[in-house]
Amino acid sequence: MATRSRIAYRDADAGIFKSVYVHWDGSPDTRMPLLTEYWNTLPAVKELISNGNISSLCTTVEDTIFYHRDRNEDLNMMISESFEELRWDTGSMAEEYLYVFDNGEWLVYE
């Protein structure tokens, strides 16, 4: 069974949050070790999110399964004008957890 989540980063220059839906393995005990070990720089997170919604997050962009690149679906990414908007929008695809990369660290919200 899927534990859906959303991963995001804060674009401080633009004053927005960019995020994508992730279908599988979104619980903190699974997701946080992967994010903190392999997706721990802003350039890496930006590259990941630029590929759109994710079916299965892995340790590299090449191994990650994206809906757009790997399944020829539309490229989807959510842009939120504030953290409050991001929190409100999270759940639109039944996400249980939100992970936000901000100031070099991952934060998790239920």
JORASUL-V866881 format. One record per pair of residues at least 12 apart in sequence whose ideal C-beta (glycine too) atoms are under 8 Angstrom apart, sorted by the first residue. I is the first residue (numbers start at 0). GAP is how many residues later the second one is. D is the distance in whole Angstrom. If there is no record, write none. Layout:
# JORASUL-V866881
i: {I | I}
gap: {GAP | GAP}
d: {D | D}
This chain:
# JORASUL-V866881
i: {1 | 1 | 1 | 1 | 2 | 2 | 2 | 2 | 2 | 2 | 2 | 3 | 3 | 3 | 3 | 3 | 3 | 3 | 3 | 3 | 4 | 4 | 4 | 4 | 4 | 4 | 4 | 4 | 4 | 4 | 5 | 5 | 5 | 5 | 5 | 5 | 5 | 5 | 5 | 5 | 5 | 6 | 6 | 6 | 6 | 6 | 6 | 6 | 6 | 6 | 6 | 6 | 6 | 6 | 7 | 7 | 7 | 7 | 7 | 7 | 7 | 7 | 7 | 8 | 8 | 8 | 8 | 8 | 8 | 8 | 9 | 9 | 9 | 9 | 9 | 14 | 15 | 15 | 15 | 16 | 16 | 16 | 16 | 16 | 16 | 16 | 17 | 17 | 17 | 17 | 17 | 17 | 18 | 18 | 18 | 18 | 18 | 18 | 18 | 18 | 18 | 19 | 19 | 19 | 19 | 19 | 19 | 19 | 19 | 19 | 20 | 20 | 20 | 20 | 20 | 20 | 21 | 21 | 21 | 21 | 22 | 22 | 22 | 22 | 23 | 23 | 23 | 24 | 24 | 25 | 25 | 25 | 26 | 26 | 27 | 27 | 30 | 30 | 30 | 30 | 31 | 31 | 31 | 33 | 33 | 34 | 34 | 34 | 35 | 36 | 37 | 37 | 38 | 38 | 39 | 39 | 40 | 41 | 41 | 44 | 46 | 47 | 47 | 48 | 49 | 50 | 50 | 50 | 50 | 50 | 51 | 51 | 51 | 51 | 51 | 51 | 51 | 51 | 52 | 52 | 52 | 52 | 52 | 52 | 53 | 53 | 54 | 54 | 54 | 82 | 85 | 85 | 86 | 89 | 95 | 96 | 96 | 97}
gap: {21 | 22 | 23 | 24 | 21 | 22 | 23 | 24 | 27 | 93 | 94 | 17 | 18 | 19 | 22 | 89 | 90 | 91 | 92 | 93 | 16 | 17 | 21 | 22 | 26 | 90 | 91 | 92 | 93 | 94 | 13 | 14 | 15 | 16 | 72 | 84 | 87 | 89 | 91 | 92 | 93 | 12 | 13 | 15 | 28 | 38 | 41 | 42 | 47 | 50 | 91 | 92 | 93 | 94 | 12 | 41 | 70 | 72 | 78 | 90 | 91 | 92 | 93 | 33 | 36 | 37 | 40 | 91 | 92 | 93 | 73 | 90 | 91 | 92 | 93 | 66 | 63 | 64 | 65 | 62 | 63 | 65 | 66 | 68 | 69 | 83 | 28 | 31 | 59 | 60 | 61 | 62 | 30 | 58 | 59 | 60 | 61 | 67 | 70 | 71 | 79 | 28 | 29 | 31 | 32 | 33 | 34 | 56 | 57 | 58 | 32 | 33 | 55 | 57 | 72 | 74 | 31 | 32 | 33 | 35 | 30 | 31 | 32 | 33 | 31 | 32 | 33 | 31 | 32 | 69 | 70 | 71 | 69 | 70 | 69 | 80 | 26 | 66 | 68 | 77 | 67 | 74 | 76 | 23 | 25 | 64 | 66 | 71 | 70 | 22 | 21 | 22 | 62 | 67 | 64 | 66 | 63 | 59 | 62 | 56 | 14 | 13 | 16 | 28 | 27 | 13 | 15 | 17 | 18 | 24 | 14 | 15 | 16 | 17 | 22 | 23 | 24 | 25 | 13 | 14 | 15 | 20 | 23 | 24 | 12 | 13 | 12 | 15 | 16 | 17 | 12 | 14 | 22 | 19 | 14 | 12 | 13 | 12}
d: {5 | 5 | 8 | 8 | 7 | 6 | 4 | 5 | 8 | 6 | 7 | 7 | 7 | 6 | 6 | 6 | 5 | 5 | 6 | 8 | 8 | 5 | 3 | 8 | 6 | 5 | 6 | 4 | 7 | 6 | 5 | 7 | 6 | 7 | 8 | 5 | 8 | 5 | 7 | 5 | 7 | 6 | 6 | 6 | 7 | 8 | 8 | 7 | 8 | 8 | 8 | 5 | 8 | 8 | 8 | 8 | 8 | 8 | 6 | 7 | 7 | 5 | 7 | 7 | 5 | 7 | 6 | 7 | 4 | 7 | 8 | 7 | 7 | 4 | 8 | 8 | 6 | 6 | 6 | 7 | 4 | 8 | 7 | 8 | 5 | 7 | 8 | 5 | 6 | 7 | 6 | 8 | 7 | 7 | 5 | 8 | 7 | 6 | 8 | 8 | 8 | 8 | 5 | 8 | 6 | 5 | 6 | 7 | 6 | 7 | 4 | 7 | 7 | 8 | 5 | 7 | 8 | 4 | 8 | 5 | 8 | 7 | 5 | 7 | 7 | 5 | 8 | 7 | 7 | 7 | 6 | 5 | 8 | 7 | 6 | 5 | 8 | 7 | 6 | 8 | 8 | 6 | 6 | 6 | 7 | 6 | 8 | 5 | 6 | 8 | 4 | 7 | 7 | 8 | 8 | 8 | 8 | 7 | 7 | 5 | 6 | 6 | 7 | 6 | 8 | 7 | 5 | 7 | 6 | 8 | 6 | 6 | 4 | 8 | 8 | 4 | 5 | 5 | 7 | 5 | 7 | 8 | 5 | 7 | 6 | 7 | 6 | 7 | 7 | 8 | 7 | 7 | 7 | 8 | 7 | 7 | 6 | 8}
